[in-house]
Amino acid sequence: MIPRFGTPRQSNRSYRLRHGAYAVLWRDGQVLLTHQNEPTPEFQLPGGGIDPGESPVQALHREVMEETGWRIGAPRRLGAFRRFTFMPEYDLWAEKLCAVYLARPVRALSAPSEPGHDAIWADPQTAVDLLGNAGDAAFLRGVIAWLR
């Protein structure tokens, strides 16, 4: 069973399933997050939706590059969670099925190309406190426990 975080499914809403790939990016005792300014300012694990024809790992590489400007290596799948949320940028109620990976940030190639995103390095425990959704925070807490 895939754990759910956040608000339960509302019976009066129709949800579209949205698959995504997200990364805990750990390097030298720090975690790389993305800060998204719109539609609501929020810290997140870098990642996002899987486009048609993409594998989850291909989407992960693309999304991390767009949101942080970093190339990553050695992605390892940790698990998945789901959450029910409104996505105002798509005017869509979504059931997000989020696959989470642990990966190594290899090299910064550019500034984030995704408008309204900033790459932020944080101490892992501070990052847990900053993250805007409970699923991201739960996976990061698991990585902290495993790596320390």
C-alpha positions as CSV (number, residue, x, y, z in Angstrom):
1,M,0.0,0.0,0.0
2,I,1.3,3.4,-0.9
3,P,1.1,5.9,2.0
4,R,-1.0,9.0,1.6
5,F,0.1,12.4,3.1
6,G,-1.9,15.5,3.5
7,T,-5.6,16.0,2.9
8,P,-7.7,12.9,2.2
9,R,-9.6,12.4,-1.1
10,Q,-12.8,14.5,-1.1
11,S,-15.7,12.5,-2.4
12,N,-17.2,15.5,-4.1
13,R,-14.1,16.1,-6.3
14,S,-12.9,14.4,-9.5
15,Y,-9.1,13.9,-9.5
16,R,-6.7,13.2,-12.3
17,L,-3.8,10.9,-11.6
18,R,-0.5,12.6,-12.0
19,H,2.7,10.6,-11.8
20,G,5.8,12.4,-10.8
21,A,9.5,11.8,-9.8
22,Y,11.2,13.7,-7.0
23,A,14.7,13.6,-5.5
24,V,16.3,13.9,-2.1
25,L,19.6,15.5,-3.3
26,W,22.3,15.0,-0.6
27,R,25.9,16.3,-0.9
28,D,28.5,17.0,1.7
29,G,25.9,16.9,4.6
30,Q,23.6,19.4,2.8
31,V,20.3,18.9,0.9
32,L,19.4,20.7,-2.3
33,L,15.8,22.0,-2.4
34,T,13.9,24.1,-4.8
35,H,11.9,27.1,-3.7
36,Q,8.9,27.7,-6.0
37,N,7.5,31.3,-5.8
38,E,4.2,30.7,-7.7
39,P,1.4,30.0,-7.2
40,T,2.2,29.8,-3.5
41,P,5.8,30.2,-2.2
42,E,7.0,26.8,-1.1
43,F,10.1,24.7,-0.5
44,Q,10.0,21.3,-2.3
45,L,12.1,18.3,-3.2
46,P,13.1,19.0,-6.8
47,G,11.1,17.0,-9.3
48,G,7.8,17.0,-11.1
49,G,5.5,15.4,-13.6
50,I,6.5,12.6,-15.9
51,D,5.8,13.6,-19.5
52,P,4.4,11.1,-22.0
53,G,7.1,8.9,-23.3
54,E,9.5,9.6,-20.4
55,S,10.6,7.1,-17.8
56,P,10.5,8.2,-14.2
57,V,14.3,8.5,-14.1
58,Q,14.4,10.6,-17.3
59,A,11.7,12.9,-15.8
60,L,13.8,13.1,-12.6
61,H,16.9,14.2,-14.5
62,R,14.9,16.8,-16.5
63,E,12.9,18.2,-13.6
64,V,16.0,18.5,-11.3
65,M,17.9,20.4,-14.1
66,E,14.9,22.7,-14.7
67,E,14.3,23.5,-11.0
68,T,17.9,23.6,-9.7
69,G,20.3,23.8,-12.7
70,W,22.1,20.7,-11.3
71,R,23.0,17.5,-13.1
72,I,22.5,14.4,-10.9
73,G,23.9,10.9,-10.7
74,A,23.2,7.5,-9.2
75,P,19.4,7.9,-8.6
76,R,18.1,5.2,-6.4
77,R,14.3,4.7,-5.8
78,L,13.3,5.0,-2.2
79,G,9.6,4.5,-2.5
80,A,6.4,6.5,-3.3
81,F,3.6,8.4,-1.7
82,R,0.4,10.0,-2.9
83,R,-1.4,13.2,-2.1
84,F,-4.6,14.9,-3.2
85,T,-4.2,18.5,-4.1
86,F,-5.4,21.4,-6.3
87,M,-2.8,22.4,-8.9
88,P,-3.8,26.0,-9.8
89,E,-1.2,26.2,-12.6
90,Y,-3.3,23.5,-14.4
91,D,-6.7,24.3,-12.9
92,L,-6.8,20.7,-11.9
93,W,-7.5,18.6,-8.8
94,A,-4.9,15.9,-8.8
95,E,-4.0,12.6,-7.1
96,K,-0.3,13.0,-7.3
97,L,1.6,9.7,-7.2
98,C,5.1,10.7,-6.2
99,A,8.1,8.4,-6.7
100,V,11.0,9.5,-4.6
101,Y,14.7,8.9,-5.3
102,L,17.9,9.5,-3.5
103,A,20.5,11.0,-5.9
104,R,23.8,12.8,-5.8
105,P,24.1,16.3,-7.2
106,V,27.1,16.1,-9.5
107,R,27.5,19.5,-11.1
108,A,25.8,22.9,-11.2
109,L,25.4,23.7,-14.9
110,S,23.2,26.7,-14.8
111,A,20.7,28.7,-12.8
112,P,17.2,27.0,-12.7
113,S,15.5,27.4,-16.1
114,E,12.0,26.9,-14.6
115,P,10.5,30.3,-14.0
116,G,10.0,31.2,-10.3
117,H,12.4,28.5,-9.0
118,D,15.5,28.9,-6.9
119,A,18.0,26.3,-5.8
120,I,18.6,26.3,-2.1
121,W,21.1,24.3,-0.1
122,A,20.1,23.6,3.5
123,D,21.1,21.6,6.5
124,P,19.0,18.4,6.4
125,Q,17.0,19.0,9.6
126,T,16.3,22.6,8.5
127,A,15.2,21.3,5.1
128,V,12.7,18.9,6.8
129,D,11.2,21.9,8.6
130,L,11.1,24.0,5.4
131,L,9.4,21.5,3.1
132,G,5.9,22.4,2.1
133,N,4.4,18.9,2.1
134,A,4.4,16.1,4.6
135,G,5.4,13.4,2.0
136,D,8.6,15.2,1.0
137,A,9.4,15.7,4.7
138,A,8.8,12.1,5.6
139,F,11.1,10.8,2.9
140,L,13.8,13.3,3.8
141,R,13.5,12.2,7.5
142,G,14.0,8.6,6.4
143,V,17.1,9.5,4.4
144,I,18.5,11.5,7.4
145,A,18.0,8.4,9.7
146,W,19.6,6.1,7.1
147,L,22.7,8.3,6.3
148,R,23.5,9.3,9.8
